[in-house]
Amino acid sequence: MGPSMGERSRSLTRRRDLLRALTAGLAVAAVGAVTIDITTAPAETETAGDKRKARYQANSAEVRDFYRVNRYPAR
């Protein structure tokens, strides 16, 4: 004869509790991993003066190539 109805419901309850605990543990681990990455991010090294300085170099190779390529005739 198989397990009684009471034994079956107790084993189902244990399985559900185990699944809930496992899910909660994974969620806590995921949140912990995300917060660790955020808190260990490197600080910015640029100063206020560095942020305001001009970065465009009119005679750089990239700018010259851009304008050279855009002078090609349209097909």
Contacts in CASP RR format, 6 or more apart in sequence:
PFRMAT RR
TARGET T0000
AUTHOR 0000-0000-0000
METHOD contacts of the structure
MODEL  1
MGPSMGERSRSLTRRRDLLRALTAGLAVAAVGAVTIDITTAPAETETAGD
KRKARYQANSAEVRDFYRVNRYPAR
3 11 0 8 1.000
56 63 0 8 1.000
57 63 0 8 1.000
END
